[in-house]
Each structure stands twice: as C-alpha cells, then as structure tokens.
C-alpha cells in the first residue's frame, strides 16, 4: 500500500470553530500553523524558512477531523507531550 509522504489534518473544534493543523511526516506528527507559517519540526526550528509540513497544510489535500471544544485542552496536551518527548529524547 502506497503511503503518502505527508498527511495534513485539520482539527476543527466546535462550536467555537478553533482550528489546529497537524502534518504527519515519517512517523512524526507536527503542529503547523499555515496562517502564521510556523511548524513544530526541527527543520523549521533551525531554518525558519518554512518546511514540507507548512506546504502540506497550505495545500488542498487534507483530512478534516471534528472535535468538541471540551476535547481541545486534552488534544493540545497530547500533541505537546508528543512533540516534547520526541525532541528531548533525541
Ligand atoms: Zn515542519
């Protein structure tokens, strides 16, 4: 089965309409803000010039996942935990 290079996901929290983008790369999931052009990956952290994840989140090919606002805190916590654990273990 062919695996896509990167998969962009738009998480929409309702009813507030808050939006969180993530892009899964090769096993890692990154938190992307295509509006301000910021990504949680290392390439972006060191270069500050954009990365494949921001490009992926800015394109038309993405999956939308809906959540309720009550899940927002837990969702962000999980995402930050994952990013934190990954970057401190390497
Ligand atoms: Zn990135």
PDB file of the backbone (N, CA, C, O) and the ligand in Angstrom, with CONECT records:
HET     ZN  A 101       1
ATOM      1  N   UNK A   1       0.841  -1.198   0.000  1.00  0.00           N
ATOM      2  CA  UNK A   1       0.000   0.000   0.000  1.00  0.00           C
ATOM      3  C   UNK A   1       0.878   1.250   0.000  1.00  0.00           C
ATOM      4  O   UNK A   1       1.779   1.386   0.828  1.00  0.00           O
ATOM      5  N   UNK A   2       0.614   2.133  -0.908  1.00  0.00           N
ATOM      6  CA  UNK A   2       1.418   3.358  -1.021  1.00  0.00           C
ATOM      7  C   UNK A   2       1.087   4.307   0.125  1.00  0.00           C
ATOM      8  O   UNK A   2      -0.080   4.584   0.404  1.00  0.00           O
ATOM      9  N   UNK A   3       2.118   4.793   0.772  1.00  0.00           N
ATOM     10  CA  UNK A   3       1.915   5.721   1.870  1.00  0.00           C
ATOM     11  C   UNK A   3       2.255   7.128   1.392  1.00  0.00           C
ATOM     12  O   UNK A   3       3.261   7.344   0.717  1.00  0.00           O
ATOM     13  N   UNK A   4       1.406   8.070   1.749  1.00  0.00           N
ATOM     14  CA  UNK A   4       1.667   9.438   1.327  1.00  0.00           C
ATOM     15  C   UNK A   4       2.870   9.995   2.093  1.00  0.00           C
ATOM     16  O   UNK A   4       3.127   9.623   3.238  1.00  0.00           O
ATOM     17  N   UNK A   5       3.587  10.885   1.435  1.00  0.00           N
ATOM     18  CA  UNK A   5       4.783  11.484   2.018  1.00  0.00           C
ATOM     19  C   UNK A   5       4.452  12.219   3.317  1.00  0.00           C
ATOM     20  O   UNK A   5       5.125  12.048   4.334  1.00  0.00           O
ATOM     21  N   UNK A   6       3.425  13.022   3.260  1.00  0.00           N
ATOM     22  CA  UNK A   6       2.986  13.710   4.468  1.00  0.00           C
ATOM     23  C   UNK A   6       1.475  13.845   4.404  1.00  0.00           C
ATOM     24  O   UNK A   6       0.908  14.067   3.334  1.00  0.00           O
ATOM     25  N   UNK A   7       0.828  13.710   5.553  1.00  0.00           N
ATOM     26  CA  UNK A   7      -0.617  13.766   5.588  1.00  0.00           C
ATOM     27  C   UNK A   7      -1.058  14.926   6.461  1.00  0.00           C
ATOM     28  O   UNK A   7      -0.794  14.942   7.664  1.00  0.00           O
ATOM     29  N   UNK A   8      -1.727  15.896   5.857  1.00  0.00           N
ATOM     30  CA  UNK A   8      -2.195  17.055   6.603  1.00  0.00           C
ATOM     31  C   UNK A   8      -3.573  16.780   7.181  1.00  0.00           C
ATOM     32  O   UNK A   8      -4.439  16.208   6.520  1.00  0.00           O
ATOM     33  N   UNK A   9      -3.759  17.197   8.425  1.00  0.00           N
ATOM     34  CA  UNK A   9      -5.045  17.029   9.092  1.00  0.00           C
ATOM     35  C   UNK A   9      -5.475  18.349   9.688  1.00  0.00           C
ATOM     36  O   UNK A   9      -4.700  19.026  10.364  1.00  0.00           O
ATOM     37  N   UNK A  10      -6.723  18.708   9.430  1.00  0.00           N
ATOM     38  CA  UNK A  10      -7.287  19.910  10.028  1.00  0.00           C
ATOM     39  C   UNK A  10      -8.243  19.470  11.132  1.00  0.00           C
ATOM     40  O   UNK A  10      -9.241  18.798  10.867  1.00  0.00           O
ATOM     41  N   UNK A  11      -7.935  19.849  12.362  1.00  0.00           N
ATOM     42  CA  UNK A  11      -8.771  19.507  13.503  1.00  0.00           C
ATOM     43  C   UNK A  11      -9.650  20.718  13.797  1.00  0.00           C
ATOM     44  O   UNK A  11      -9.145  21.788  14.135  1.00  0.00           O
ATOM     45  N   UNK A  12     -10.950  20.549  13.667  1.00  0.00           N
ATOM     46  CA  UNK A  12     -11.878  21.654  13.914  1.00  0.00           C
ATOM     47  C   UNK A  12     -12.625  21.391  15.215  1.00  0.00           C
ATOM     48  O   UNK A  12     -13.231  20.336  15.401  1.00  0.00           O
ATOM     49  N   UNK A  13     -12.567  22.376  16.114  1.00  0.00           N
ATOM     50  CA  UNK A  13     -13.241  22.232  17.409  1.00  0.00           C
ATOM     51  C   UNK A  13     -14.524  23.032  17.399  1.00  0.00           C
ATOM     52  O   UNK A  13     -14.537  24.212  17.049  1.00  0.00           O
ATOM     53  N   UNK A  14     -15.607  22.371  17.788  1.00  0.00           N
ATOM     54  CA  UNK A  14     -16.910  23.022  17.715  1.00  0.00           C
ATOM     55  C   UNK A  14     -17.574  23.082  19.080  1.00  0.00           C
ATOM     56  O   UNK A  14     -17.373  22.176  19.889  1.00  0.00           O
ATOM     57  N   UNK A  15     -18.359  24.117  19.368  1.00  0.00           N
ATOM     58  CA  UNK A  15     -18.851  25.115  18.407  1.00  0.00           C
ATOM     59  C   UNK A  15     -17.933  26.324  18.178  1.00  0.00           C
ATOM     60  O   UNK A  15     -18.282  27.188  17.374  1.00  0.00           O
ATOM     61  N   UNK A  16     -16.802  26.421  18.833  1.00  0.00           N
ATOM     62  CA  UNK A  16     -16.004  27.645  18.715  1.00  0.00           C
ATOM     63  C   UNK A  16     -15.404  27.827  17.324  1.00  0.00           C
ATOM     64  O   UNK A  16     -15.185  28.957  16.887  1.00  0.00           O
ATOM     65  N   UNK A  17     -15.136  26.721  16.623  1.00  0.00           N
ATOM     66  CA  UNK A  17     -14.529  26.823  15.303  1.00  0.00           C
ATOM     67  C   UNK A  17     -13.012  26.942  15.334  1.00  0.00           C
ATOM     68  O   UNK A  17     -12.394  27.244  14.313  1.00  0.00           O
ATOM     69  N   UNK A  18     -12.401  26.704  16.506  1.00  0.00           N
ATOM     70  CA  UNK A  18     -10.941  26.728  16.579  1.00  0.00           C
ATOM     71  C   UNK A  18     -10.364  25.675  15.650  1.00  0.00           C
ATOM     72  O   UNK A  18     -10.916  24.583  15.515  1.00  0.00           O
ATOM     73  N   UNK A  19      -9.269  26.002  15.022  1.00  0.00           N
ATOM     74  CA  UNK A  19      -8.658  25.092  14.074  1.00  0.00           C
ATOM     75  C   UNK A  19      -7.213  24.808  14.442  1.00  0.00           C
ATOM     76  O   UNK A  19      -6.447  25.721  14.747  1.00  0.00           O
ATOM     77  N   UNK A  20      -6.849  23.533  14.410  1.00  0.00           N
ATOM     78  CA  UNK A  20      -5.463  23.136  14.662  1.00  0.00           C
ATOM     79  C   UNK A  20      -5.037  22.229  13.514  1.00  0.00           C
ATOM     80  O   UNK A  20      -5.710  21.250  13.192  1.00  0.00           O
ATOM     81  N   UNK A  21      -3.914  22.573  12.910  1.00  0.00           N
ATOM     82  CA  UNK A  21      -3.382  21.759  11.815  1.00  0.00           C
ATOM     83  C   UNK A  21      -2.252  20.878  12.324  1.00  0.00           C
ATOM     84  O   UNK A  21      -1.405  21.323  13.098  1.00  0.00           O
ATOM     85  N   UNK A  22      -2.247  19.642  11.890  1.00  0.00           N
ATOM     86  CA  UNK A  22      -1.078  18.808  12.126  1.00  0.00           C
ATOM     87  C   UNK A  22      -0.729  18.135  10.807  1.00  0.00           C
ATOM     88  O   UNK A  22      -1.590  17.886   9.963  1.00  0.00           O
ATOM     89  N   UNK A  23       0.554  17.850  10.655  1.00  0.00           N
ATOM     90  CA  UNK A  23       1.007  17.120   9.475  1.00  0.00           C
ATOM     91  C   UNK A  23       1.890  15.981   9.947  1.00  0.00           C
ATOM     92  O   UNK A  23       2.890  16.197  10.633  1.00  0.00           O
ATOM     93  N   UNK A  24       1.515  14.774   9.575  1.00  0.00           N
ATOM     94  CA  UNK A  24       2.318  13.612   9.942  1.00  0.00           C
ATOM     95  C   UNK A  24       3.364  13.387   8.863  1.00  0.00           C
ATOM     96  O   UNK A  24       3.047  13.230   7.684  1.00  0.00           O
ATOM     97  N   UNK A  25       4.597  13.374   9.288  1.00  0.00           N
ATOM     98  CA  UNK A  25       5.688  13.099   8.357  1.00  0.00           C
ATOM     99  C   UNK A  25       6.038  11.630   8.435  1.00  0.00           C
ATOM    100  O   UNK A  25       5.147  10.782   8.486  1.00  0.00           O
ATOM    101  N   UNK A  26       7.313  11.318   8.447  1.00  0.00           N
ATOM    102  CA  UNK A  26       7.738   9.925   8.543  1.00  0.00           C
ATOM    103  C   UNK A  26       7.679   9.480  10.001  1.00  0.00           C
ATOM    104  O   UNK A  26       8.702   9.398  10.680  1.00  0.00           O
ATOM    105  N   UNK A  27       6.463   9.192  10.470  1.00  0.00           N
ATOM    106  CA  UNK A  27       6.286   8.722  11.838  1.00  0.00           C
ATOM    107  C   UNK A  27       6.050   9.826  12.848  1.00  0.00           C
ATOM    108  O   UNK A  27       5.473   9.579  13.907  1.00  0.00           O
ATOM    109  N   UNK A  28       6.482  11.028  12.545  1.00  0.00           N
ATOM    110  CA  UNK A  28       6.326  12.133  13.480  1.00  0.00           C
ATOM    111  C   UNK A  28       5.136  13.003  13.099  1.00  0.00           C
ATOM    112  O   UNK A  28       4.852  13.213  11.920  1.00  0.00           O
ATOM    113  N   UNK A  29       4.455  13.498  14.105  1.00  0.00           N
ATOM    114  CA  UNK A  29       3.360  14.419  13.828  1.00  0.00           C
ATOM    115  C   UNK A  29       3.786  15.814  14.253  1.00  0.00           C
ATOM    116  O   UNK A  29       4.322  16.010  15.343  1.00  0.00           O
ATOM    117  N   UNK A  30       3.541  16.774  13.381  1.00  0.00           N
ATOM    118  CA  UNK A  30       3.979  18.133  13.663  1.00  0.00           C
ATOM    119  C   UNK A  30       2.798  19.077  13.734  1.00  0.00           C
ATOM    120  O   UNK A  30       1.799  18.918  13.031  1.00  0.00           O
ATOM    121  N   UNK A  31       2.941  20.065  14.604  1.00  0.00           N
ATOM    122  CA  UNK A  31       1.909  21.065  14.789  1.00  0.00           C
ATOM    123  C   UNK A  31       2.239  22.227  13.859  1.00  0.00           C
ATOM    124  O   UNK A  31       3.306  22.833  13.960  1.00  0.00           O
ATOM    125  N   UNK A  32       1.320  22.526  12.964  1.00  0.00           N
ATOM    126  CA  UNK A  32       1.580  23.517  11.927  1.00  0.00           C
ATOM    127  C   UNK A  32       0.552  24.634  11.997  1.00  0.00           C
ATOM    128  O   UNK A  32      -0.636  24.378  12.195  1.00  0.00           O
ATOM    129  N   UNK A  33       1.001  25.863  11.836  1.00  0.00           N
ATOM    130  CA  UNK A  33       0.072  26.972  11.689  1.00  0.00           C
ATOM    131  C   UNK A  33       0.333  27.627  10.336  1.00  0.00           C
ATOM    132  O   UNK A  33       1.225  28.466  10.214  1.00  0.00           O
ATOM    133  N   UNK A  34      -0.439  27.248   9.324  1.00  0.00           N
ATOM    134  CA  UNK A  34      -0.182  27.782   7.982  1.00  0.00           C
ATOM    135  C   UNK A  34      -0.473  29.273   7.873  1.00  0.00           C
ATOM    136  O   UNK A  34       0.025  29.936   6.963  1.00  0.00           O
ATOM    137  N   UNK A  35      -1.281  29.811   8.803  1.00  0.00           N
ATOM    138  CA  UNK A  35      -1.610  31.240   8.739  1.00  0.00           C
ATOM    139  C   UNK A  35      -0.394  32.077   9.105  1.00  0.00           C
ATOM    140  O   UNK A  35      -0.072  33.042   8.411  1.00  0.00           O
ATOM    141  N   UNK A  36       0.283  31.717  10.190  1.00  0.00           N
ATOM    142  CA  UNK A  36       1.487  32.458  10.579  1.00  0.00           C
ATOM    143  C   UNK A  36       2.741  31.799  10.007  1.00  0.00           C
ATOM    144  O   UNK A  36       3.832  32.360  10.107  1.00  0.00           O
ATOM    145  N   UNK A  37       2.598  30.621   9.413  1.00  0.00           N
ATOM    146  CA  UNK A  37       3.739  29.951   8.800  1.00  0.00           C
ATOM    147  C   UNK A  37       4.715  29.387   9.805  1.00  0.00           C
ATOM    148  O   UNK A  37       5.926  29.559   9.664  1.00  0.00           O
ATOM    149  N   UNK A  38       4.196  28.709  10.829  1.00  0.00           N
ATOM    150  CA  UNK A  38       5.043  28.152  11.876  1.00  0.00           C
ATOM    151  C   UNK A  38       4.820  26.646  11.987  1.00  0.00           C
ATOM    152  O   UNK A  38       3.690  26.171  11.873  1.00  0.00           O
ATOM    153  N   UNK A  39       5.904  25.894  12.210  1.00  0.00           N
ATOM    154  CA  UNK A  39       5.801  24.444  12.351  1.00  0.00           C
ATOM    155  C   UNK A  39       6.663  24.014  13.528  1.00  0.00           C
ATOM    156  O   UNK A  39       7.655  24.663  13.860  1.00  0.00           O
ATOM    157  N   UNK A  40       6.264  22.897  14.162  1.00  0.00           N
ATOM    158  CA  UNK A  40       6.989  22.427  15.342  1.00  0.00           C
ATOM    159  C   UNK A  40       8.165  21.517  14.987  1.00  0.00           C
ATOM    160  O   UNK A  40       8.840  21.018  15.887  1.00  0.00           O
ATOM    161  N   UNK A  41       8.422  21.293  13.715  1.00  0.00           N
ATOM    162  CA  UNK A  41       9.508  20.361  13.365  1.00  0.00           C
ATOM    163  C   UNK A  41      10.882  21.012  13.498  1.00  0.00           C
ATOM    164  O   UNK A  41      11.001  22.232  13.611  1.00  0.00           O
ATOM    165  N   UNK A  42      11.909  20.178  13.484  1.00  0.00           N
ATOM    166  CA  UNK A  42      13.278  20.661  13.660  1.00  0.00           C
ATOM    167  C   UNK A  42      13.769  21.491  12.482  1.00  0.00           C
ATOM    168  O   UNK A  42      14.475  22.483  12.663  1.00  0.00           O
ATOM    169  N   UNK A  43      13.395  21.082  11.286  1.00  0.00           N
ATOM    170  CA  UNK A  43      13.842  21.825  10.102  1.00  0.00           C
ATOM    171  C   UNK A  43      13.390  23.274  10.211  1.00  0.00           C
ATOM    172  O   UNK A  43      14.151  24.197   9.917  1.00  0.00           O
ATOM    173  N   UNK A  44      12.139  23.465  10.637  1.00  0.00           N
ATOM    174  CA  UNK A  44      11.641  24.826  10.763  1.00  0.00           C
ATOM    175  C   UNK A  44      12.342  25.551  11.909  1.00  0.00           C
ATOM    176  O   UNK A  44      12.707  26.720  11.786  1.00  0.00           O
ATOM    177  N   UNK A  45      12.522  24.855  13.010  1.00  0.00           N
ATOM    178  CA  UNK A  45      13.141  25.451  14.180  1.00  0.00           C
ATOM    179  C   UNK A  45      14.524  26.022  13.859  1.00  0.00           C
ATOM    180  O   UNK A  45      14.883  27.102  14.326  1.00  0.00           O
ATOM    181  N   UNK A  46      15.283  25.292  13.066  1.00  0.00           N
ATOM    182  CA  UNK A  46      16.649  25.738  12.770  1.00  0.00           C
ATOM    183  C   UNK A  46      16.737  26.667  11.577  1.00  0.00           C
ATOM    184  O   UNK A  46      17.611  27.533  11.535  1.00  0.00           O
ATOM    185  N   UNK A  47      15.849  26.506  10.604  1.00  0.00           N
ATOM    186  CA  UNK A  47      15.967  27.309   9.379  1.00  0.00           C
ATOM    187  C   UNK A  47      15.027  28.512   9.333  1.00  0.00           C
ATOM    188  O   UNK A  47      15.353  29.538   8.737  1.00  0.00           O
ATOM    189  N   UNK A  48      13.863  28.381   9.963  1.00  0.00           N
ATOM    190  CA  UNK A  48      12.854  29.458   9.968  1.00  0.00           C
ATOM    191  C   UNK A  48      12.432  29.878   8.566  1.00  0.00           C
ATOM    192  O   UNK A  48      12.029  31.023   8.363  1.00  0.00           O
ATOM    193  N   UNK A  49      12.514  29.000   7.625  1.00  0.00           N
ATOM    194  CA  UNK A  49      12.176  29.386   6.256  1.00  0.00           C
ATOM    195  C   UNK A  49      11.066  28.515   5.692  1.00  0.00           C
ATOM    196  O   UNK A  49      10.932  28.395   4.474  1.00  0.00           O
ATOM    197  N   UNK A  50      10.288  27.921   6.541  1.00  0.00           N
ATOM    198  CA  UNK A  50       9.236  27.042   6.036  1.00  0.00           C
ATOM    199  C   UNK A  50       9.745  25.626   5.912  1.00  0.00           C
ATOM    200  O   UNK A  50      10.947  25.385   6.025  1.00  0.00           O
ATOM    201  N   UNK A  51       8.847  24.684   5.683  1.00  0.00           N
ATOM    202  CA  UNK A  51       9.219  23.281   5.597  1.00  0.00           C
ATOM    203  C   UNK A  51       8.120  22.523   4.856  1.00  0.00           C
ATOM    204  O   UNK A  51       7.098  23.103   4.490  1.00  0.00           O
ATOM    205  N   UNK A  52       8.329  21.253   4.641  1.00  0.00           N
ATOM    206  CA  UNK A  52       7.356  20.459   3.878  1.00  0.00           C
ATOM    207  C   UNK A  52       6.001  20.392   4.582  1.00  0.00           C
ATOM    208  O   UNK A  52       4.969  20.263   3.924  1.00  0.00           O
ATOM    209  N   UNK A  53       5.996  20.477   5.906  1.00  0.00           N
ATOM    210  CA  UNK A  53       4.734  20.378   6.648  1.00  0.00           C
ATOM    211  C   UNK A  53       3.855  21.598   6.415  1.00  0.00           C
ATOM    212  O   UNK A  53       2.641  21.474   6.253  1.00  0.00           O
ATOM    213  N   UNK A  54       4.471  22.781   6.400  1.00  0.00           N
ATOM    214  CA  UNK A  54       3.711  24.004   6.148  1.00  0.00           C
ATOM    215  C   UNK A  54       3.153  23.959   4.727  1.00  0.00           C
ATOM    216  O   UNK A  54       2.009  24.347   4.492  1.00  0.00           O
ATOM    217  N   UNK A  55       3.957  23.490   3.790  1.00  0.00           N
ATOM    218  CA  UNK A  55       3.468  23.351   2.411  1.00  0.00           C
ATOM    219  C   UNK A  55       2.298  22.400   2.355  1.00  0.00           C
ATOM    220  O   UNK A  55       1.311  22.662   1.667  1.00  0.00           O
ATOM    221  N   UNK A  56       2.398  21.288   3.079  1.00  0.00           N
ATOM    222  CA  UNK A  56       1.326  20.279   3.073  1.00  0.00           C
ATOM    223  C   UNK A  56       0.038  20.853   3.657  1.00  0.00           C
ATOM    224  O   UNK A  56      -1.050  20.589   3.145  1.00  0.00           O
ATOM    225  N   UNK A  57       0.160  21.635   4.728  1.00  0.00           N
ATOM    226  CA  UNK A  57      -1.017  22.204   5.381  1.00  0.00           C
ATOM    227  C   UNK A  57      -1.603  23.357   4.578  1.00  0.00           C
ATOM    228  O   UNK A  57      -2.741  23.759   4.820  1.00  0.00           O
ATOM    229  N   UNK A  58      -0.853  23.890   3.638  1.00  0.00           N
ATOM    230  CA  UNK A  58      -1.345  25.004   2.830  1.00  0.00           C
ATOM    231  C   UNK A  58      -1.999  24.522   1.545  1.00  0.00           C
ATOM    232  O   UNK A  58      -2.584  25.317   0.809  1.00  0.00           O
ATOM    233  N   UNK A  59      -1.904  23.228   1.269  1.00  0.00           N
ATOM    234  CA  UNK A  59      -2.461  22.696   0.031  1.00  0.00           C
ATOM    235  C   UNK A  59      -3.925  22.303   0.155  1.00  0.00           C
ATOM    236  O   UNK A  59      -4.565  22.570   1.172  1.00  0.00           O
ATOM    237  N   UNK A  60      -4.439  21.680  -0.866  1.00  0.00           N
ATOM    238  CA  UNK A  60      -5.850  21.288  -0.901  1.00  0.00           C
ATOM    239  C   UNK A  60      -6.071  19.868  -0.396  1.00  0.00           C
ATOM    240  O   UNK A  60      -7.207  19.448  -0.173  1.00  0.00           O
ATOM    241  N   UNK A  61      -4.989  19.143  -0.218  1.00  0.00           N
ATOM    242  CA  UNK A  61      -5.100  17.729   0.121  1.00  0.00           C
ATOM    243  C   UNK A  61      -4.950  17.529   1.626  1.00  0.00           C
ATOM    244  O   UNK A  61      -3.842  17.371   2.139  1.00  0.00           O
ATOM    245  N   UNK A  62      -6.085  17.540   2.323  1.00  0.00           N
ATOM    246  CA  UNK A  62      -6.038  17.327   3.764  1.00  0.00           C
ATOM    247  C   UNK A  62      -7.318  16.667   4.242  1.00  0.00           C
ATOM    248  O   UNK A  62      -8.326  16.635   3.537  1.00  0.00           O
ATOM    249  N   UNK A  63      -7.254  16.145   5.448  1.00  0.00           N
ATOM    250  CA  UNK A  63      -8.391  15.459   6.035  1.00  0.00           C
ATOM    251  C   UNK A  63      -8.929  16.329   7.168  1.00  0.00           C
ATOM    252  O   UNK A  63      -8.150  16.864   7.957  1.00  0.00           O
ATOM    253  N   UNK A  64     -10.231  16.473   7.255  1.00  0.00           N
ATOM    254  CA  UNK A  64     -10.817  17.270   8.337  1.00  0.00           C
ATOM    255  C   UNK A  64     -11.373  16.348   9.416  1.00  0.00           C
ATOM    256  O   UNK A  64     -12.139  15.428   9.130  1.00  0.00           O
ATOM    257  N   UNK A  65     -10.973  16.610  10.667  1.00  0.00           N
ATOM    258  CA  UNK A  65     -11.459  15.820  11.791  1.00  0.00           C
ATOM    259  C   UNK A  65     -12.173  16.777  12.745  1.00  0.00           C
ATOM    260  O   UNK A  65     -11.639  17.828  13.101  1.00  0.00           O
ATOM    261  N   UNK A  66     -13.378  16.403  13.152  1.00  0.00           N
ATOM    262  CA  UNK A  66     -14.140  17.301  14.030  1.00  0.00           C
ATOM    263  C   UNK A  66     -14.128  16.833  15.488  1.00  0.00           C
ATOM    264  O   UNK A  66     -14.252  15.645  15.788  1.00  0.00           O
ATOM    265  N   UNK A  67     -13.974  17.802  16.367  1.00  0.00           N
ATOM    266  CA  UNK A  67     -13.959  17.528  17.804  1.00  0.00           C
ATOM    267  C   UNK A  67     -14.911  18.502  18.482  1.00  0.00           C
ATOM    268  O   UNK A  67     -15.376  19.464  17.871  1.00  0.00           O
ATOM    269  N   UNK A  68     -15.194  18.240  19.757  1.00  0.00           N
ATOM    270  CA  UNK A  68     -15.961  19.226  20.514  1.00  0.00           C
ATOM    271  C   UNK A  68     -14.960  20.072  21.305  1.00  0.00           C
ATOM    272  O   UNK A  68     -13.837  19.644  21.573  1.00  0.00           O
ATOM    273  N   UNK A  69     -15.386  21.263  21.667  1.00  0.00           N
ATOM    274  CA  UNK A  69     -14.498  22.169  22.397  1.00  0.00           C
ATOM    275  C   UNK A  69     -13.998  21.581  23.713  1.00  0.00           C
ATOM    276  O   UNK A  69     -12.917  21.941  24.180  1.00  0.00           O
ATOM    277  N   UNK A  70     -14.770  20.687  24.312  1.00  0.00           N
ATOM    278  CA  UNK A  70     -14.349  20.074  25.576  1.00  0.00           C
ATOM    279  C   UNK A  70     -13.062  19.261  25.388  1.00  0.00           C
ATOM    280  O   UNK A  70     -12.315  19.043  26.341  1.00  0.00           O
ATOM    281  N   UNK A  71     -12.813  18.819  24.161  1.00  0.00           N
ATOM    282  CA  UNK A  71     -11.640  17.994  23.905  1.00  0.00           C
ATOM    283  C   UNK A  71     -10.396  18.811  23.593  1.00  0.00           C
ATOM    284  O   UNK A  71      -9.300  18.263  23.477  1.00  0.00           O
ATOM    285  N   UNK A  72     -10.568  20.128  23.455  1.00  0.00           N
ATOM    286  CA  UNK A  72      -9.469  20.976  22.998  1.00  0.00           C
ATOM    287  C   UNK A  72      -8.232  20.891  23.897  1.00  0.00           C
ATOM    288  O   UNK A  72      -7.113  20.708  23.416  1.00  0.00           O
ATOM    289  N   UNK A  73      -8.453  21.028  25.215  1.00  0.00           N
ATOM    290  CA  UNK A  73      -7.330  21.001  26.152  1.00  0.00           C
ATOM    291  C   UNK A  73      -6.571  19.689  26.099  1.00  0.00           C
ATOM    292  O   UNK A  73      -5.343  19.669  26.023  1.00  0.00           O
ATOM    293  N   UNK A  74      -7.313  18.595  26.140  1.00  0.00           N
ATOM    294  CA  UNK A  74      -6.689  17.277  26.112  1.00  0.00           C
ATOM    295  C   UNK A  74      -5.957  17.018  24.807  1.00  0.00           C
ATOM    296  O   UNK A  74      -4.901  16.386  24.787  1.00  0.00           O
ATOM    297  N   UNK A  75      -6.525  17.510  23.726  1.00  0.00           N
ATOM    298  CA  UNK A  75      -5.905  17.328  22.417  1.00  0.00           C
ATOM    299  C   UNK A  75      -4.559  18.040  22.368  1.00  0.00           C
ATOM    300  O   UNK A  75      -3.556  17.455  21.958  1.00  0.00           O
ATOM    301  N   UNK A  76      -4.539  19.303  22.786  1.00  0.00           N
ATOM    302  CA  UNK A  76      -3.297  20.076  22.748  1.00  0.00           C
ATOM    303  C   UNK A  76      -2.257  19.472  23.684  1.00  0.00           C
ATOM    304  O   UNK A  76      -1.071  19.408  23.359  1.00  0.00           O
ATOM    305  N   UNK A  77      -2.716  19.035  24.840  1.00  0.00           N
ATOM    306  CA  UNK A  77      -1.819  18.423  25.812  1.00  0.00           C
ATOM    307  C   UNK A  77      -1.126  17.201  25.203  1.00  0.00           C
ATOM    308  O   UNK A  77       0.085  17.032  25.340  1.00  0.00           O
ATOM    309  N   UNK A  78      -1.906  16.358  24.534  1.00  0.00           N
ATOM    310  CA  UNK A  78      -1.353  15.168  23.906  1.00  0.00           C
ATOM    311  C   UNK A  78      -0.360  15.510  22.811  1.00  0.00           C
ATOM    312  O   UNK A  78       0.686  14.877  22.674  1.00  0.00           O
ATOM    313  N   UNK A  79      -0.709  16.522  22.036  1.00  0.00           N
ATOM    314  CA  UNK A  79       0.152  16.939  20.926  1.00  0.00           C
ATOM    315  C   UNK A  79       1.464  17.501  21.450  1.00  0.00           C
ATOM    316  O   UNK A  79       2.535  17.160  20.948  1.00  0.00           O
ATOM    317  N   UNK A  80       1.381  18.361  22.458  1.00  0.00           N
ATOM    318  CA  UNK A  80       2.587  18.969  23.023  1.00  0.00           C
ATOM    319  C   UNK A  80       3.450  17.915  23.705  1.00  0.00           C
ATOM    320  O   UNK A  80       4.675  17.933  23.591  1.00  0.00           O
ATOM    321  N   UNK A  81       2.796  16.993  24.418  1.00  0.00           N
ATOM    322  CA  UNK A  81       3.529  15.895  25.055  1.00  0.00           C
ATOM    323  C   UNK A  81       4.335  15.112  24.036  1.00  0.00           C
ATOM    324  O   UNK A  81       5.494  14.768  24.271  1.00  0.00           O
ATOM    325  N   UNK A  82       3.707  14.834  22.900  1.00  0.00           N
ATOM    326  CA  UNK A  82       4.365  14.050  21.861  1.00  0.00           C
ATOM    327  C   UNK A  82       5.573  14.795  21.299  1.00  0.00           C
ATOM    328  O   UNK A  82       6.648  14.219  21.128  1.00  0.00           O
ATOM    329  N   UNK A  83       5.383  16.079  21.016  1.00  0.00           N
ATOM    330  CA  UNK A  83       6.464  16.884  20.451  1.00  0.00           C
ATOM    331  C   UNK A  83       7.596  17.017  21.467  1.00  0.00           C
ATOM    332  O   UNK A  83       8.773  16.916  21.118  1.00  0.00           O
ATOM    333  N   UNK A  84       7.231  17.242  22.713  1.00  0.00           N
ATOM    334  CA  UNK A  84       8.204  17.425  23.778  1.00  0.00           C
ATOM    335  C   UNK A  84       9.035  16.142  23.977  1.00  0.00           C
ATOM    336  O   UNK A  84      10.262  16.187  24.064  1.00  0.00           O
ATOM    337  N   UNK A  85       8.333  15.008  24.045  1.00  0.00           N
ATOM    338  CA  UNK A  85       9.000  13.727  24.273  1.00  0.00           C
ATOM    339  C   UNK A  85       9.963  13.418  23.121  1.00  0.00           C
ATOM    340  O   UNK A  85      11.073  12.932  23.338  1.00  0.00           O
ATOM    341  N   UNK A  86       9.523  13.705  21.914  1.00  0.00           N
ATOM    342  CA  UNK A  86      10.337  13.404  20.740  1.00  0.00           C
ATOM    343  C   UNK A  86      11.604  14.253  20.738  1.00  0.00           C
ATOM    344  O   UNK A  86      12.696  13.744  20.489  1.00  0.00           O
ATOM    345  N   UNK A  87      11.458  15.542  21.015  1.00  0.00           N
ATOM    346  CA  UNK A  87      12.596  16.442  20.905  1.00  0.00           C
ATOM    347  C   UNK A  87      13.550  16.342  22.077  1.00  0.00           C
ATOM    348  O   UNK A  87      14.703  16.757  21.961  1.00  0.00           O
ATOM    349  N   UNK A  88      13.111  15.809  23.190  1.00  0.00           N
ATOM    350  CA  UNK A  88      14.031  15.723  24.312  1.00  0.00           C
ATOM    351  C   UNK A  88      14.718  14.364  24.364  1.00  0.00           C
ATOM    352  O   UNK A  88      15.752  14.218  25.016  1.00  0.00           O
ATOM    353  N   UNK A  89      14.154  13.371  23.684  1.00  0.00           N
ATOM    354  CA  UNK A  89      14.766  12.045  23.698  1.00  0.00           C
ATOM    355  C   UNK A  89      15.861  11.895  22.660  1.00  0.00           C
ATOM    356  O   UNK A  89      16.766  11.074  22.814  1.00  0.00           O
ATOM    357  N   UNK A  90      15.777  12.699  21.592  1.00  0.00           N
ATOM    358  CA  UNK A  90      16.759  12.553  20.511  1.00  0.00           C
ATOM    359  C   UNK A  90      18.079  13.204  20.873  1.00  0.00           C
ATOM    360  O   UNK A  90      19.019  13.176  20.079  1.00  0.00           O
TER     361      UNK A  90
HETATM  362 ZN    ZN A 101       7.765  21.222   9.598  1.00  0.00          ZN
END
